Amino acid sequence: TASASVKDEVVNITLTNANPNKAISVECDLSKNYKSVSGQIVTGKEITDFNDFGKEEKVKMADFDIKKIKKGKLNCRNTCTFCCICSTKINVP
């Protein structure tokens, strides 16, 4: 699934992959030039992973590398692995 919103000149794109067998690739067409792109991913190693009080975290947030926007397109290739949530912020200059 995907969602997008704009607030204070920041575009927020959220992707969710519920397929346990395949990473996904997404290409977004953007109409403006943007100053910066950053992203975070929430994921675990196993589809059954979860966090529980008093135990080591299995599901974690981490920064992930997003290729620069080229010709008005943002590409996220095989970024969103199984059962993960990817959040991308794009800042307008």
VENLINQUI-V410428 format. One record per backbone hydrogen bond with DSSP energy under -1.0 kcal/mol. CO is the residue of the C=O (numbers start at 1). NH is the residue of the N-H. If there is no record, write none. Layout:
BEGIN
co | nh
CO | NH
CO | NH
END
This chain:
BEGIN
co | nh
1 | 16
3 | 14
5 | 12
7 | 10
9 | 92
10 | 7
11 | 90
12 | 5
13 | 88
14 | 3
15 | 86
26 | 76
28 | 74
36 | 91
38 | 89
39 | 64
40 | 87
41 | 62
42 | 85
43 | 60
46 | 49
52 | 55
60 | 43
62 | 41
70 | 73
72 | 30
73 | 70
74 | 28
76 | 26
79 | 81
80 | 24
84 | 17
85 | 42
86 | 15
87 | 40
88 | 13
89 | 38
90 | 11
91 | 35
91 | 36
END
